[in-house]
Amino acid sequence: MAETPMTPVLDAADLHCRSLEQALGRLRGHGLGRIAEWGGLLADVLTTGGRLLAAGNGGSAAQAQHLTAELVGRYRQERPAYSAIALHAETSSVTAIGNDYGFDHVFARQVSAHGRPGDLLLLLSTSGRSANLITAAVTGRRAGLRVWAMTGPSPNPLADAADETLAIDAASTATVQEAHLVAVHLLCESFDAALAEPPLGSALGAGAGRSVPVRGRVS
């Protein structure tokens, strides 16, 4: 069968796919270890009564909310629900805070309200330069939360403000967002795998799973 002749539209689609393949190759080569570590820590925090807060703007907001939905619901295997809040989805809070305090504070104010020492805050940004996310990162660290960032190429201000960063090395915003979705799914897989492991120092046999939440909260 004859090959389909390339057109400007097909050229653009081919370039898009190759850009994503290259970005995922770099993620596979340099990012999987960090994602696995995050999945293990996420399991430790959520199974002891902790919480994940997540936020982003635009398409990154959709990615953040995708993650929280997988944690409150499930990814693949049936498991308990865990506490995860997408801050941008709190529409009345976002609009009230934005109106009264300014858009730069729409996430930071909620971090102050919902976050507790030892909780996790995940911020997603393709540019790493969104002022409202940087302000949230600073607020989270001051409050004792561990702050993770998923960004585009580093260095960038959000990566500097976070405790740890997964930076996607790609020039296109669309490619970064697509790679972030893969990273979100890999984080869910790592989280579920960590849940299936017994806690460190446990006398339980392999595959016994982690204990039920024991850490109390005041909120």
C-alpha positions as CSV (number, residue, x, y, z in Angstrom):
1,M,0.0,0.0,0.0
2,A,1.3,3.4,-1.0
3,E,2.4,5.7,1.8
4,T,0.2,8.7,2.6
5,P,2.0,11.8,1.2
6,M,3.0,14.3,3.9
7,T,1.1,17.5,4.2
8,P,1.7,20.5,6.5
9,V,-0.9,19.0,8.9
10,L,0.7,15.6,8.9
11,D,4.1,17.2,9.3
12,A,2.9,19.0,12.4
13,A,1.4,15.9,13.9
14,D,4.6,13.9,13.2
15,L,6.7,16.6,14.9
16,H,4.3,16.6,17.9
17,C,4.6,12.9,18.3
18,R,8.3,12.9,18.0
19,S,8.6,15.7,20.6
20,L,6.5,13.7,23.0
21,E,8.5,10.5,22.4
22,Q,11.7,12.4,23.1
23,A,10.3,14.0,26.3
24,L,9.1,10.6,27.5
25,G,12.5,9.1,26.8
26,R,14.1,11.7,29.0
27,L,11.5,11.1,31.7
28,R,12.1,7.4,31.5
29,G,15.9,7.9,31.7
30,H,16.0,10.5,34.5
31,G,12.6,10.7,36.3
32,L,11.3,7.3,37.2
33,G,13.4,7.0,40.4
34,R,12.0,10.3,41.7
35,I,8.4,9.3,40.8
36,A,8.9,5.9,42.7
37,E,10.2,7.8,45.7
38,W,7.2,10.1,45.6
39,G,4.8,7.2,45.4
40,G,6.3,5.6,48.5
41,L,6.2,8.8,50.5
42,L,2.7,9.5,49.3
43,A,1.6,6.1,50.6
44,D,3.4,6.7,53.9
45,V,1.6,10.1,54.4
46,L,-1.9,9.2,53.2
47,T,-2.1,5.9,55.1
48,T,-1.3,7.6,58.4
49,G,-4.0,10.2,58.1
50,G,-2.2,12.8,56.1
51,R,-3.4,14.7,53.0
52,L,-2.3,15.6,49.5
53,L,-3.1,19.1,48.3
54,A,-2.7,19.8,44.6
55,A,-3.1,22.8,42.3
56,G,-2.3,24.1,38.8
57,N,-3.6,26.6,36.3
58,G,-5.4,25.8,33.1
59,G,-4.4,22.5,31.7
60,S,-2.2,21.9,34.7
61,A,-5.2,22.3,36.9
62,A,-6.8,19.4,35.0
63,Q,-3.8,17.3,35.6
64,A,-3.8,18.0,39.3
65,Q,-7.4,17.2,39.6
66,H,-6.9,14.0,37.7
67,L,-4.4,12.9,40.3
68,T,-6.7,13.8,43.3
69,A,-9.6,11.9,41.6
70,E,-7.4,8.8,41.3
71,L,-6.6,8.9,45.0
72,V,-10.1,9.6,46.3
73,G,-11.4,7.1,43.9
74,R,-9.0,4.5,42.6
75,Y,-6.5,4.0,39.8
76,R,-6.6,0.3,38.9
77,Q,-7.0,-1.9,42.0
78,E,-9.8,-1.5,44.6
79,R,-8.4,0.2,47.7
80,P,-9.6,2.6,50.4
81,A,-10.2,6.3,49.6
82,Y,-7.5,8.7,50.6
83,S,-7.6,12.4,51.3
84,A,-6.6,14.5,48.3
85,I,-7.9,18.0,47.5
86,A,-7.6,19.9,44.2
87,L,-7.4,23.5,45.4
88,H,-8.4,25.1,42.1
89,A,-11.6,23.1,42.1
90,E,-12.9,25.0,45.2
91,T,-14.5,27.6,42.9
92,S,-16.2,29.7,45.6
93,S,-13.0,29.9,47.6
94,V,-10.9,30.7,44.5
95,T,-13.1,33.5,43.5
96,A,-13.6,34.9,47.0
97,I,-9.9,34.8,47.7
98,G,-9.0,36.2,44.3
99,N,-11.5,39.0,44.8
100,D,-10.4,39.9,48.3
101,Y,-6.7,39.2,48.3
102,G,-5.6,38.9,44.7
103,F,-5.1,36.0,42.3
104,D,-1.6,35.4,43.6
105,H,-3.1,34.2,46.9
106,V,-5.9,31.8,45.6
107,F,-3.9,28.7,46.5
108,A,-1.7,29.9,49.3
109,R,-4.7,30.9,51.4
110,Q,-6.2,27.4,51.0
111,V,-2.8,25.8,51.8
112,S,-2.9,27.7,55.1
113,A,-6.5,26.5,55.7
114,H,-6.1,22.8,54.8
115,G,-2.5,21.9,55.1
116,R,-0.9,20.4,58.3
117,P,2.8,19.7,59.0
118,G,3.8,16.5,57.3
119,D,1.1,16.8,54.5
120,L,2.1,17.0,50.8
121,L,1.6,19.8,48.3
122,L,1.9,19.1,44.6
123,L,2.0,22.0,42.2
124,L,1.9,21.6,38.4
125,S,3.1,24.3,36.0
126,T,4.4,24.0,32.5
127,S,6.4,27.3,32.8
128,G,7.3,27.1,36.5
129,R,6.6,30.8,36.7
130,S,3.0,31.1,37.9
131,A,3.0,33.5,40.8
132,N,0.1,31.9,42.6
133,L,1.8,28.5,42.6
134,I,5.1,30.0,43.8
135,T,3.3,31.8,46.6
136,A,1.6,28.5,47.6
137,A,4.9,26.7,47.6
138,V,6.5,29.3,50.0
139,T,3.4,29.1,52.2
140,G,3.4,25.3,52.2
141,R,7.0,25.0,53.2
142,R,6.6,27.6,56.0
143,A,3.6,25.6,57.3
144,G,5.7,22.3,57.4
145,L,4.3,20.7,54.2
146,R,6.6,18.9,51.8
147,V,6.3,20.6,48.5
148,W,6.6,18.9,45.1
149,A,6.6,20.5,41.7
150,M,6.0,19.2,38.3
151,T,7.2,21.7,35.7
152,G,8.7,22.3,32.3
153,P,12.4,22.8,31.8
154,S,14.4,23.8,34.8
155,P,15.7,26.0,36.3
156,N,12.6,27.9,37.0
157,P,11.2,29.8,40.0
158,L,8.7,27.2,41.1
159,A,11.4,24.5,41.1
160,D,13.5,26.8,43.3
161,A,10.6,27.3,45.7
162,A,9.7,23.6,46.0
163,D,11.5,20.9,48.0
164,E,11.7,18.5,45.0
165,T,10.9,18.9,41.3
166,L,10.1,16.7,38.4
167,A,11.1,18.9,35.4
168,I,10.1,17.8,31.9
169,D,12.7,18.8,29.3
170,A,10.5,19.9,26.4
171,A,10.1,23.1,24.5
172,S,6.4,22.8,23.8
173,T,3.8,23.5,26.5
174,A,1.6,20.8,25.1
175,T,4.4,18.2,25.3
176,V,5.1,19.1,28.9
177,Q,1.4,18.7,29.8
178,E,1.2,15.3,28.1
179,A,4.3,14.1,29.9
180,H,2.9,15.4,33.1
181,L,-0.2,13.2,32.6
182,V,2.1,10.2,32.1
183,A,4.0,11.2,35.3
184,V,0.6,11.4,37.2
185,H,-0.3,7.9,36.1
186,L,3.2,6.6,37.1
187,L,2.8,8.3,40.5
188,C,-0.5,6.5,40.9
189,E,1.1,3.2,40.0
190,S,4.0,3.8,42.4
191,F,1.5,4.7,45.1
192,D,-0.5,1.5,44.6
193,A,2.7,-0.6,44.5
194,A,3.8,1.0,47.8
195,L,0.5,0.2,49.4
196,A,1.0,-3.5,48.7
197,E,4.3,-3.5,50.6
198,P,4.4,-4.1,54.3
199,P,5.7,-1.2,56.4
200,L,9.4,-1.1,57.1
201,G,10.2,-3.2,60.2
202,S,7.0,-5.0,60.1
203,A,6.9,-8.7,61.0
204,L,4.1,-9.2,58.5
205,G,4.9,-11.3,55.4
206,A,5.4,-9.8,52.0
207,G,2.2,-8.6,50.3
208,A,0.4,-8.1,53.6
209,G,-0.1,-4.4,52.8
210,R,0.1,-1.3,55.0
211,S,-1.9,-0.8,58.1
212,V,-5.0,1.4,58.3
213,P,-4.6,5.1,59.0
214,V,-3.6,5.9,62.6
215,R,-2.5,9.5,62.5
216,G,-5.2,11.8,63.9
217,R,-6.0,15.3,62.4
218,V,-7.4,18.5,63.7
219,S,-9.1,20.3,60.9
